[in-house]
Amino acid sequence: MKPAEYQTQLIKDLAQKHSLPVCKVEEIVYSQSALLRQVMEDGNNEGVRFPYFGVFEVSKKVLRRQDEIAKRSRESAEDNG
């Protein structure tokens, strides 16, 4: 079974088990991903903890790279300004 098929089947099983419409279960499943994405894009560099699932945070390597790009951008603006 492909991952997408497995996910679809899992959502259907959860909907049946909890007597919920499939669309509600999909909303629950996908809302956590949307929240995680929103927090990460806000750039506050805080980890997000999902109970029983773990902590998600931006890697230190990515943060360093972003800092380097911002520093170069500032320096370039100062040289041109």
Buried (B, 14 or more C-beta within 10 A) or exposed (E): EEEEEEEBEEBEEBBEEEEBEEEEBBEBEEEEEEEEEEBBEEEEEEEBEEEEEEEBBBEEEEEEEEEEEEEEEEEEEEEEE
